[in-house]
């Protein structure tokens, strides 16, 4: 199996799938409106050991599937790599550590963020530009704040793929929830994935995506298009609250998704406030005149 073929490989929960010689996928059975078909865990196959990326939620069936994949690989699990510590990505770490003794690597949970899994202990704190060499092939760490401040992507230049966590997901727009998600950071982090020769995106939710640079550029364009729609709406309508702006700016989105869209609009408005385009007084947002 090579990644070009893996783009058509459907998601199968709690069953490991070989995407290439170096990376296998195990998807947790936690589908939802926020997680799509479930959270993807990736097993990285090294020369003398293996590493696991994002063990997902604490779930016995998913743990069994991860251990089965490790057994089939026939190598010891030495490291667990976390893209971030949201509760659909990292709580499965604790049981996997208990079963294997692997070291946990990533960025620490944000103590002030209630959406974070603060029970997972990070033993090796990684930063932008770190190169993980224990697998016998290079894996580059890219700090990608935006969805959340403590978010990392993992780039394999040899096979031209990047594990994106929740930085880019397949089939949906990433939700950015302020204050720990920031749209300005998100756009800047998307641009960090360009000009690296990346061809494939391995998302935290969904299937493998080819034409990586086009996907990244399209994601940036989509965010800026929505930003322009926000600016146009503010110019046309009188000042209003965040809740009042949602059905105006997201009139192309089903109303049942408006509670989620509200977070994204909040992120857009905060970015525009930073840019000096809008202002907020007592919960009322308006364009700067």
Backbone bond lengths (Angstrom), bond angles and torsions (degrees), N, CA, C in turn:
res aa  C-N    CA-C-N  psi(-1)  N-CA   C-N-CA  omega(-1)  CA-C   N-CA-C  phi
1 X - - - 1.463 - - 1.530 109.31 -
2 X 1.325 116.48 134.82 1.462 122.38 172.90 1.520 107.40 -123.85
3 X 1.316 116.50 162.59 1.457 119.75 -173.03 1.522 113.08 -62.79
4 X 1.336 117.35 -29.93 1.459 119.19 177.88 1.521 111.15 -59.38
5 X 1.329 117.25 -34.88 1.465 121.29 177.69 1.524 111.39 -81.02
6 X 1.331 117.07 -27.93 1.468 121.31 -174.88 1.522 112.47 -70.18
7 X 1.333 118.73 -15.72 1.462 120.14 -179.87 1.523 112.02 -64.24
8 X 1.319 117.95 -22.03 1.466 121.60 179.56 1.525 112.21 -102.53
9 X 1.328 117.28 4.88 1.458 121.52 -178.22 1.522 109.50 -78.99
10 X 1.336 118.61 117.22 1.463 119.93 -176.72 1.531 111.80 -72.61
11 X 1.315 115.27 158.07 1.460 121.60 177.39 1.525 109.60 -73.34
12 X 1.331 116.19 129.82 1.462 122.35 173.61 1.528 107.11 -126.85
13 X 1.300 116.79 118.60 1.467 120.75 -174.35 1.518 111.91 -66.68
14 X 1.346 114.60 138.12 1.467 123.51 173.26 1.521 113.01 53.30
15 X 1.319 115.52 40.65 1.458 122.19 174.40 1.518 107.45 -144.09
16 X 1.343 118.16 126.15 1.458 118.53 -175.31 1.526 111.44 -77.26
17 X 1.324 114.47 139.31 1.457 122.75 -177.61 1.527 108.44 -125.74
18 X 1.304 117.08 131.40 1.464 121.73 -179.56 1.524 108.89 -83.82
19 X 1.316 116.00 117.20 1.455 120.97 178.75 1.522 111.25 -92.94
20 X 1.326 116.29 -31.98 1.461 122.59 175.20 1.522 106.69 -159.73
21 X 1.319 116.80 -177.62 1.466 119.88 178.79 1.522 111.22 -63.99
22 X 1.328 117.37 -23.35 1.454 120.54 -173.84 1.518 114.67 -106.14
23 X 1.315 119.06 -14.79 1.461 118.93 -173.84 1.520 111.24 -140.50
24 X 1.349 115.86 129.75 1.455 124.21 175.92 1.527 107.36 -116.85
25 X 1.334 114.64 154.17 1.471 120.70 -179.57 1.523 110.20 -117.83
26 X 1.345 115.51 134.23 1.465 122.39 172.13 1.525 106.23 -127.41
27 X 1.322 118.19 118.15 1.463 121.78 -175.48 1.522 110.43 -102.28
28 X 1.314 116.10 128.11 1.466 121.19 178.15 1.528 110.11 -71.54
29 X 1.318 115.41 149.65 1.469 121.11 179.12 1.525 109.59 -87.09
30 X 1.329 116.11 64.38 1.467 121.55 178.92 1.528 110.75 -129.40
31 X 1.339 117.47 50.78 1.467 118.96 -179.26 1.525 111.52 -66.73
32 X 1.340 115.16 146.88 1.465 120.57 178.11 1.515 107.82 -169.46
33 X 1.328 115.73 176.94 1.459 120.11 178.14 1.532 110.83 -64.46
34 X 1.340 117.46 -25.84 1.463 120.98 -179.40 1.519 112.67 -93.02
35 X 1.337 118.03 -26.23 1.469 121.08 -174.91 1.521 113.40 -107.87
36 X 1.336 117.80 1.42 1.460 119.76 -178.47 1.521 110.62 61.45
37 X 1.351 117.88 -132.54 1.461 120.34 -178.95 1.526 114.09 -75.86
38 X 1.334 117.26 -2.60 1.457 121.60 -178.92 1.520 110.43 132.59
39 X 1.326 116.14 170.44 1.464 121.24 -179.56 1.520 109.91 -86.08
40 X 1.325 115.86 128.96 1.467 121.03 177.99 1.522 110.74 -85.38
41 X 1.327 114.56 129.27 1.457 123.18 169.33 1.524 106.29 -106.72
42 X 1.330 117.09 141.10 1.463 120.38 -179.67 1.528 110.07 -120.99
43 X 1.334 115.45 132.14 1.460 121.92 174.49 1.520 107.86 -100.92
44 X 1.334 116.53 121.46 1.456 121.97 -179.23 1.524 109.19 -99.27
45 X 1.323 115.88 124.09 1.467 122.25 -173.31 1.518 109.35 -95.20
46 X 1.327 116.08 111.53 1.456 120.72 177.87 1.514 112.03 -96.19
47 X 1.309 115.82 -174.43 1.465 121.05 -179.39 1.527 111.90 -77.11
48 X 1.347 116.72 -33.75 1.466 119.02 -178.75 1.524 112.79 -133.76
49 X 1.348 117.23 2.98 1.464 121.13 178.33 1.520 108.33 -158.56
50 X 1.314 116.04 173.24 1.463 120.77 174.95 1.521 109.01 -128.05
51 X 1.348 115.58 160.70 1.460 122.43 176.18 1.519 108.42 -131.53
52 X 1.316 117.37 150.34 1.461 122.57 -179.94 1.531 108.99 -115.37
53 X 1.326 115.58 134.33 1.462 121.24 177.52 1.521 109.27 -107.85
54 X 1.327 116.59 124.78 1.462 123.89 175.27 1.531 113.34 55.74
55 X 1.333 117.86 81.18 1.469 120.64 179.29 1.516 115.01 -66.10
56 X 1.321 118.17 -0.45 1.455 120.78 172.56 1.513 113.75 76.66
57 X 1.342 117.19 -158.41 1.465 120.76 -178.97 1.522 111.17 -74.02
58 X 1.311 116.04 163.55 1.465 120.65 174.74 1.519 108.38 -74.20
59 X 1.319 116.39 105.70 1.460 121.34 -173.12 1.528 108.30 -151.18
60 X 1.327 117.14 126.08 1.464 120.95 -175.23 1.523 112.46 -62.74
61 X 1.319 117.58 -40.96 1.470 120.13 -179.23 1.521 110.83 -65.68
62 X 1.325 116.72 -38.46 1.465 119.38 179.40 1.526 110.64 -69.57
63 X 1.325 117.28 -38.98 1.462 120.52 175.68 1.523 110.15 -59.51
64 X 1.324 116.91 -45.09 1.470 120.59 178.74 1.518 110.83 -59.54
65 X 1.323 117.09 -41.71 1.463 120.93 179.81 1.532 111.20 -65.74
66 X 1.337 117.49 -40.38 1.461 120.58 178.09 1.526 111.08 -64.23
67 X 1.321 116.69 -44.05 1.467 120.09 -179.66 1.520 111.26 -66.46
68 X 1.325 117.23 -34.81 1.467 120.42 176.86 1.520 110.70 -65.03
69 X 1.331 117.21 -40.10 1.464 120.60 178.68 1.526 110.61 -65.71
70 X 1.326 117.18 -41.42 1.461 120.98 178.10 1.525 110.13 -61.84
71 X 1.341 116.42 -43.23 1.468 120.42 179.63 1.517 110.99 -62.48
72 X 1.327 117.18 -40.85 1.470 120.05 179.56 1.520 111.07 -67.29
73 X 1.318 116.84 -35.05 1.463 119.45 177.69 1.521 111.29 -66.50
74 X 1.338 116.62 -29.07 1.456 120.99 175.20 1.520 114.81 75.96
75 X 1.340 117.01 19.67 1.457 121.83 179.99 1.525 109.32 -131.67
76 X 1.325 115.95 155.63 1.465 120.44 -178.71 1.521 110.77 -72.91
77 X 1.339 115.82 140.47 1.458 121.15 171.65 1.519 108.15 -82.51
78 X 1.324 116.86 115.85 1.461 120.84 -176.19 1.528 113.25 -107.37
79 X 1.346 117.38 -24.52 1.462 120.13 -175.92 1.525 110.94 -139.65
80 X 1.314 115.68 144.03 1.467 123.42 171.23 1.518 107.00 -116.28
81 X 1.315 116.66 124.01 1.458 123.02 -176.18 1.526 108.73 -108.73
82 X 1.313 117.19 129.88 1.462 121.71 -178.21 1.526 110.41 -112.93
83 X 1.351 116.00 125.56 1.460 118.72 172.70 1.526 109.79 -68.84
84 X 1.338 117.04 -36.91 1.462 122.36 176.21 1.521 107.90 -169.85
85 X 1.313 116.47 176.67 1.467 119.73 -171.31 1.529 112.30 -114.66
86 X 1.314 117.97 37.17 1.460 120.16 167.56 1.526 109.19 -70.69
87 X 1.331 115.79 156.25 1.468 120.12 -167.19 1.518 114.49 -72.05
88 X 1.319 118.57 -11.20 1.466 119.10 174.63 1.527 111.69 -93.01
89 X 1.344 117.93 -1.04 1.465 120.80 -176.29 1.524 114.57 -115.70
90 X 1.342 118.32 -31.87 1.467 117.83 -168.89 1.523 118.28 -119.14
91 X 1.344 122.64 -18.95 1.469 119.25 -175.36 1.532 114.69 -60.47
92 X 1.325 118.22 -25.60 1.463 120.49 177.02 1.514 113.18 -66.59
93 X 1.327 116.10 -9.71 1.463 121.15 -179.94 1.522 112.05 -60.49
94 X 1.330 116.96 -40.90 1.466 119.42 -172.03 1.527 112.44 -61.93
95 X 1.327 117.58 -45.55 1.464 120.40 179.63 1.524 110.77 -68.58
96 X 1.330 117.00 -34.54 1.469 119.94 179.54 1.519 110.96 -69.01
97 X 1.330 117.28 -37.05 1.465 120.66 174.96 1.532 110.00 -64.29
98 X 1.327 116.45 -43.10 1.471 119.94 -179.86 1.520 111.25 -61.54
99 X 1.335 117.36 -34.25 1.458 121.17 -177.22 1.520 113.08 -83.01
100 X 1.340 117.78 -24.89 1.466 119.64 -171.32 1.518 114.93 -125.62
101 X 1.329 117.87 -21.03 1.457 120.41 -175.95 1.515 114.19 76.39
102 X 1.321 118.41 13.70 1.456 122.00 -177.25 1.531 111.37 -66.78
103 X 1.331 116.21 152.37 1.466 122.37 177.64 1.523 109.31 -87.06
104 X 1.333 116.12 143.70 1.462 121.95 -176.34 1.526 109.29 -101.55
105 X 1.349 115.01 128.68 1.460 120.97 -173.84 1.529 109.65 -126.83
106 X 1.320 116.44 143.17 1.458 120.81 178.06 1.515 110.07 155.03
107 X 1.324 115.88 -148.76 1.460 121.41 176.41 1.521 109.04 -114.03
108 X 1.329 118.57 143.00 1.462 121.36 -174.93 1.525 112.45 -61.98
109 X 1.339 116.77 151.41 1.470 120.36 173.93 1.519 110.94 -59.86
110 X 1.315 115.56 150.17 1.455 121.02 178.24 1.529 108.77 -85.35
111 X 1.302 116.78 113.73 1.460 121.53 -172.51 1.524 112.47 -61.56
112 X 1.340 116.93 -30.45 1.459 119.96 -175.72 1.524 112.84 -91.35
113 X 1.314 118.51 1.24 1.468 122.48 -177.15 1.527 109.39 -101.49
114 X 1.330 119.94 112.51 1.463 121.22 -176.89 1.521 114.57 -68.11
115 X 1.335 118.04 -13.70 1.461 120.35 -179.95 1.527 112.32 -84.88
116 X 1.333 117.57 -2.03 1.461 121.58 -174.86 1.523 112.22 -89.69
117 X 1.330 114.37 149.01 1.462 122.77 171.52 1.527 107.39 -85.35
118 X 1.307 116.18 102.51 1.461 119.61 -176.72 1.528 112.69 -94.85
119 X 1.338 117.35 5.50 1.463 120.16 177.54 1.526 112.10 -88.26
120 X 1.319 117.35 -17.83 1.458 121.34 179.32 1.524 109.97 -81.93
121 X 1.323 116.38 128.66 1.460 122.30 -177.02 1.529 109.36 -100.10
122 X 1.323 116.40 122.84 1.456 122.15 176.94 1.525 108.70 -86.53
123 X 1.324 116.56 121.37 1.464 120.59 -178.70 1.527 112.44 -93.47
124 X 1.320 117.11 -31.65 1.464 121.60 176.88 1.526 107.76 -122.50
125 X 1.327 116.43 113.58 1.457 120.90 179.96 1.525 108.81 -87.40
126 X 1.333 115.78 122.26 1.458 121.54 -177.26 1.528 110.60 -105.27
127 X 1.325 115.15 151.88 1.453 121.91 179.72 1.523 109.84 -129.72
128 X 1.299 115.41 170.43 1.458 121.63 -179.34 1.524 110.82 -56.32
129 X 1.346 115.86 132.70 1.455 121.18 176.72 1.516 114.94 91.95
130 X 1.342 117.98 -9.14 1.469 119.60 178.34 1.519 109.82 -64.10
131 X 1.339 115.79 140.95 1.471 120.50 178.96 1.525 108.72 -115.51
132 X 1.321 115.02 117.57 1.466 122.60 -179.32 1.533 107.21 -87.43
133 X 1.342 116.76 118.42 1.466 121.15 -171.27 1.526 113.91 -111.55
134 X 1.332 118.24 -5.05 1.463 120.15 -171.23 1.526 114.07 -65.31
135 X 1.315 118.01 -18.61 1.464 120.76 -178.89 1.522 112.38 -80.33
136 X 1.312 116.47 -11.05 1.461 119.90 -177.39 1.517 112.65 89.53
137 X 1.318 116.00 0.28 1.462 122.43 172.66 1.525 107.31 -142.88
138 X 1.333 118.06 152.65 1.464 120.19 -170.35 1.513 113.35 -75.32
139 X 1.316 115.22 140.47 1.452 123.03 172.46 1.520 106.75 -133.36
140 X 1.318 116.45 117.91 1.464 121.82 -175.73 1.524 110.55 -97.45
141 X 1.316 116.35 136.19 1.452 122.72 178.12 1.531 108.97 -93.04
142 X 1.335 116.06 129.20 1.461 121.83 177.45 1.528 108.06 -120.76
143 X 1.316 117.17 117.71 1.468 120.77 177.45 1.519 108.09 -76.24
144 X 1.332 116.52 121.37 1.465 121.82 -174.31 1.530 110.90 -129.02
145 X 1.329 117.85 69.17 1.470 119.45 176.13 1.521 110.53 -65.27
146 X 1.305 115.91 155.71 1.464 121.65 179.64 1.512 109.79 148.29
147 X 1.339 116.72 -67.70 1.465 119.33 171.55 1.518 108.94 -59.40
148 X 1.316 114.86 -41.39 1.464 122.53 173.17 1.525 106.45 -159.42
149 X 1.329 117.02 157.56 1.461 120.78 -171.86 1.531 113.33 -65.96
150 X 1.332 117.68 -33.76 1.464 120.56 -174.19 1.530 111.80 -98.48
151 X 1.317 116.88 45.82 1.465 121.78 -176.43 1.529 111.42 -103.62
152 X 1.349 115.26 135.78 1.458 122.73 177.16 1.522 110.12 -124.69
153 X 1.329 116.15 150.54 1.466 122.56 166.59 1.523 107.49 -115.82
154 X 1.338 116.52 157.06 1.461 121.89 -177.69 1.522 109.38 -124.07
155 X 1.332 115.91 119.38 1.461 122.73 -170.46 1.526 111.00 -112.25
156 X 1.325 115.78 125.94 1.465 121.97 174.57 1.530 107.82 -104.97
157 X 1.337 119.24 98.55 1.462 120.31 -177.02 1.529 113.32 -65.37
158 X 1.330 117.66 -29.53 1.467 120.37 -179.00 1.521 112.01 -62.98
159 X 1.341 116.64 -42.66 1.463 120.66 -179.53 1.524 112.10 -101.54
160 X 1.320 116.56 1.53 1.470 123.53 172.38 1.535 112.92 61.19
161 X 1.351 116.12 39.68 1.459 119.64 175.17 1.525 109.88 -124.60
162 X 1.322 114.15 162.12 1.455 120.80 174.14 1.521 108.54 -138.40
163 X 1.324 116.02 131.49 1.464 121.65 172.04 1.524 106.72 -82.41
164 X 1.338 115.71 120.16 1.462 119.86 -168.31 1.522 115.29 -100.07
165 X 1.341 118.92 -7.87 1.460 118.99 -176.43 1.517 110.06 55.44
166 X 1.328 116.80 -126.91 1.462 121.26 176.96 1.527 112.10 -102.28
167 X 1.319 117.22 15.62 1.468 119.59 177.07 1.534 110.05 -70.88
168 X 1.332 115.85 -42.89 1.463 122.68 171.99 1.523 106.30 -138.24
169 X 1.320 117.03 130.78 1.456 121.04 175.84 1.519 108.89 -122.34
170 X 1.308 115.55 159.01 1.463 120.16 -175.24 1.526 110.31 -88.72
171 X 1.320 115.63 132.00 1.455 120.31 172.40 1.507 116.23 85.65
172 X 1.330 118.20 2.67 1.460 119.96 -177.19 1.525 109.72 -159.08
173 X 1.318 115.55 166.44 1.461 122.09 176.33 1.522 109.68 -91.67
174 X 1.310 116.30 135.21 1.460 121.39 178.36 1.527 109.78 -65.27
175 X 1.313 116.67 133.38 1.461 121.64 177.25 1.530 109.14 -84.35
176 X 1.317 115.31 130.80 1.460 121.67 177.43 1.525 107.70 -113.99
177 X 1.326 115.91 118.58 1.461 120.93 -175.53 1.522 109.20 -113.23
178 X 1.330 118.15 106.65 1.473 120.45 176.16 1.534 110.35 -63.68
179 X 1.311 119.47 158.03 1.466 125.45 3.95 1.520 114.33 -88.36
180 X 1.342 118.55 -8.19 1.460 120.59 -175.79 1.524 112.21 -87.82
181 X 1.325 116.92 -10.76 1.445 122.04 166.52 1.519 108.19 -107.03
182 X 1.335 116.24 132.51 1.470 120.47 -175.72 1.523 108.37 -133.36
183 X 1.325 116.20 125.67 1.453 121.11 -174.32 1.523 112.45 -67.24
184 X 1.334 117.26 -39.11 1.457 119.05 177.73 1.518 111.47 -59.91
185 X 1.344 116.18 -44.57 1.469 120.53 176.01 1.522 110.59 -61.40
186 X 1.330 116.22 -39.45 1.464 120.48 -176.62 1.530 111.23 -62.28
187 X 1.317 117.18 -46.88 1.468 120.31 179.99 1.525 110.27 -64.08
188 X 1.317 117.02 -42.42 1.468 119.55 177.72 1.530 111.16 -62.71
189 X 1.326 117.31 -38.00 1.468 120.70 179.78 1.521 111.35 -70.07
190 X 1.335 117.12 -35.54 1.468 119.35 174.88 1.523 110.13 -60.12
191 X 1.317 116.84 -43.65 1.462 120.34 -178.68 1.526 112.15 -65.17
192 X 1.342 117.66 -22.76 1.468 120.63 177.37 1.528 112.21 -67.11
193 X 1.334 117.12 -19.22 1.467 120.54 -179.91 1.533 112.36 -85.26
194 X 1.320 116.91 -9.80 1.460 120.31 -179.11 1.533 110.40 -83.13
195 X 1.322 115.15 157.19 1.474 122.61 175.95 1.526 112.78 62.85
196 X 1.317 117.56 28.50 1.464 122.16 175.27 1.528 111.66 -112.16
197 X 1.313 117.26 0.56 1.459 119.95 -177.79 1.514 113.42 75.51
198 X 1.329 117.27 19.21 1.464 120.64 -179.28 1.529 109.51 -73.89
199 X 1.334 116.32 132.81 1.463 121.56 179.35 1.517 113.28 -111.57
200 X 1.350 117.60 -25.69 1.464 120.69 -174.41 1.528 110.87 -131.34
201 X 1.322 115.29 138.49 1.456 122.45 175.66 1.520 108.76 -109.07
202 X 1.323 116.67 126.32 1.457 122.95 177.90 1.530 106.80 -108.13
203 X 1.328 117.40 96.24 1.468 120.28 -169.92 1.522 113.65 -82.23
204 X 1.324 114.52 163.30 1.466 120.16 174.65 1.510 112.26 -70.54
205 X 1.327 116.75 -20.42 1.466 122.09 178.83 1.525 108.36 -142.20
206 X 1.325 116.99 123.67 1.455 120.27 178.13 1.521 112.88 107.36
207 X 1.323 114.84 -174.00 1.460 121.75 -174.31 1.524 111.83 -91.72
208 X 1.336 115.01 169.84 1.465 121.60 178.39 1.528 109.67 -62.10
209 X 1.328 116.51 136.98 1.460 121.69 178.87 1.528 109.79 -113.95
210 X 1.333 116.62 128.60 1.461 122.50 175.08 1.524 109.59 -90.15
211 X 1.347 115.94 179.20 1.474 121.23 -179.91 1.526 110.36 53.40
212 X 1.317 114.93 52.27 1.460 121.42 -170.30 1.520 113.24 -55.81
213 X 1.332 117.12 -46.43 1.462 118.36 -175.90 1.523 111.51 -64.00
214 X 1.337 117.03 -35.88 1.467 120.30 177.39 1.525 110.18 -66.61
215 X 1.334 117.49 -38.77 1.467 121.04 178.32 1.531 109.93 -64.46
216 X 1.330 116.72 -45.45 1.461 120.52 -179.68 1.526 110.37 -63.21
217 X 1.339 116.61 -47.50 1.460 120.34 179.86 1.527 110.83 -62.10
218 X 1.332 116.84 -38.02 1.462 120.56 178.00 1.517 112.00 -66.59
219 X 1.329 116.44 -34.76 1.465 120.64 178.17 1.524 110.50 -67.34
220 X 1.326 116.75 -42.59 1.464 120.50 176.17 1.524 110.22 -61.34
221 X 1.340 116.03 -45.76 1.473 120.27 -178.89 1.523 111.12 -61.37
222 X 1.342 116.66 -39.33 1.462 120.40 179.28 1.517 111.11 -63.00
223 X 1.334 116.60 -43.02 1.465 119.63 179.89 1.528 110.81 -64.68
224 X 1.322 116.87 -41.38 1.463 119.76 -179.36 1.524 111.15 -70.43
225 X 1.336 116.66 -33.47 1.462 119.99 175.93 1.522 110.12 -63.13
226 X 1.333 116.82 -42.83 1.461 120.55 178.32 1.526 109.98 -66.17
227 X 1.316 116.96 -38.70 1.461 120.20 177.80 1.529 110.60 -60.56
228 X 1.324 116.96 -42.58 1.463 120.33 178.55 1.529 111.35 -64.33
229 X 1.338 115.65 -33.71 1.463 118.90 177.29 1.533 110.73 -67.72
230 X 1.320 116.13 -37.72 1.469 120.22 176.52 1.526 109.75 -61.75
231 X 1.325 116.37 -46.24 1.468 120.55 -178.86 1.529 110.46 -62.02
232 X 1.336 116.83 -43.31 1.462 120.95 -179.81 1.525 111.16 -63.29
233 X 1.348 116.28 -40.14 1.465 120.21 179.94 1.525 110.82 -65.65
234 X 1.323 116.19 -42.21 1.465 119.83 -179.92 1.528 111.64 -64.58
235 X 1.331 116.14 -31.76 1.465 120.09 179.21 1.530 111.82 -74.00
236 X 1.336 115.81 -27.38 1.464 120.73 -173.58 1.523 113.04 -93.19
237 X 1.333 117.03 -31.59 1.468 120.94 -172.93 1.518 111.00 -109.99
238 X 1.321 117.69 156.67 1.466 120.84 177.57 1.527 110.74 -69.11
239 X 1.323 117.79 161.89 1.472 121.13 178.71 1.523 110.80 -52.85
240 X 1.345 115.30 144.87 1.464 120.44 -176.98 1.516 109.96 -155.32
241 X 1.326 115.48 170.18 1.468 121.36 178.60 1.526 110.19 -79.58
242 X 1.317 114.95 166.83 1.461 120.75 177.51 1.527 110.60 -55.88
243 X 1.318 117.58 -46.37 1.468 121.28 -179.24 1.523 111.54 -60.63
244 X 1.329 116.81 -36.67 1.467 120.36 -179.83 1.529 111.97 -71.33
245 X 1.339 116.51 -31.18 1.459 119.65 -177.89 1.533 112.49 -75.33
246 X 1.334 118.45 -27.04 1.474 120.77 -173.93 1.529 112.73 -55.44
247 X 1.348 121.05 -54.73 1.468 119.25 -177.98 1.526 113.68 -65.90
248 X 1.336 117.00 -19.13 1.461 120.33 178.39 1.525 110.19 -78.98
249 X 1.325 115.96 -49.32 1.466 120.64 -176.65 1.523 111.99 -76.85
250 X 1.335 116.33 -31.09 1.470 120.60 -178.04 1.524 110.54 -110.79
251 X 1.337 115.73 44.05 1.467 119.75 177.61 1.517 112.60 -71.41
252 X 1.351 116.46 -9.67 1.464 121.56 177.16 1.523 111.90 -97.13
253 X 1.321 117.11 7.57 1.465 122.96 -178.54 1.520 109.01 -117.94
254 X 1.336 116.75 139.03 1.454 121.05 179.67 1.532 111.17 -55.16
255 X 1.336 117.62 135.81 1.472 119.97 -177.78 1.523 114.43 -55.70
256 X 1.332 117.49 -28.36 1.469 117.53 -179.28 1.532 111.77 -69.00
257 X 1.354 117.15 -14.01 1.464 121.33 176.82 1.526 112.25 -96.68
258 X 1.329 117.50 -1.00 1.453 120.11 -176.93 1.536 113.36 -62.78
259 X 1.341 120.33 -34.35 1.468 117.82 176.23 1.528 113.09 -59.89
260 X 1.347 117.14 -34.04 1.464 120.65 176.41 1.524 109.85 -75.98
261 X 1.350 116.10 -41.83 1.469 120.49 179.23 1.524 111.37 -59.62
262 X 1.316 116.55 -28.12 1.469 120.10 -179.96 1.524 110.99 -59.50
263 X 1.350 117.05 -37.81 1.463 119.63 177.73 1.528 110.51 -63.73
264 X 1.343 115.81 -44.78 1.463 119.38 -178.94 1.522 111.21 -64.35
265 X 1.337 117.03 -39.88 1.460 119.44 178.32 1.523 110.60 -64.06
266 X 1.315 116.50 -42.25 1.471 120.75 176.62 1.529 109.81 -55.77
267 X 1.353 116.43 -44.03 1.462 120.78 179.35 1.526 110.90 -63.10
268 X 1.334 116.45 -41.53 1.474 119.83 177.97 1.524 110.85 -62.47
269 X 1.323 117.04 -45.02 1.460 120.58 -177.89 1.530 111.71 -64.78
270 X 1.316 117.18 -38.87 1.455 120.29 178.21 1.529 110.85 -64.95
271 X 1.339 116.22 -40.76 1.465 119.47 177.17 1.527 110.22 -62.68
272 X 1.333 116.76 -44.89 1.460 120.36 -179.90 1.521 111.66 -65.23
273 X 1.328 116.41 -32.13 1.463 120.02 175.22 1.530 110.23 -66.09
274 X 1.334 116.41 -41.84 1.470 120.75 176.42 1.523 110.69 -61.80
275 X 1.325 116.14 -34.91 1.467 121.28 -179.89 1.524 112.59 -80.83
276 X 1.340 117.71 -3.29 1.452 121.59 179.15 1.512 114.65 78.27
277 X 1.341 117.05 19.13 1.465 121.63 -176.70 1.520 111.61 -92.84
278 X 1.336 117.42 -34.89 1.460 121.40 -178.95 1.520 109.28 -129.11
279 X 1.315 114.69 166.27 1.456 120.54 176.02 1.514 108.99 -140.13
280 X 1.326 116.10 155.74 1.472 122.10 -179.95 1.522 109.06 -128.69
281 X 1.327 115.83 127.54 1.465 121.39 176.94 1.521 108.26 -131.85
282 X 1.338 115.64 118.16 1.467 121.43 178.97 1.527 111.88 53.67
283 X 1.327 116.59 41.22 1.456 121.39 175.66 1.512 114.51 82.75
284 X 1.303 118.54 2.01 1.471 122.17 179.24 1.528 108.81 -106.06
285 X 1.350 115.60 125.32 1.457 122.09 -177.33 1.521 109.82 -102.39
286 X 1.334 114.57 139.05 1.464 118.77 177.68 1.530 109.81 -153.24
287 X 1.300 114.93 160.11 1.459 121.10 178.17 1.516 109.78 -72.72
288 X 1.340 115.74 142.53 1.446 120.79 174.77 1.528 108.79 -73.09
289 X 1.284 116.28 125.70 1.483 120.76 -176.40 1.521 110.57 -91.16
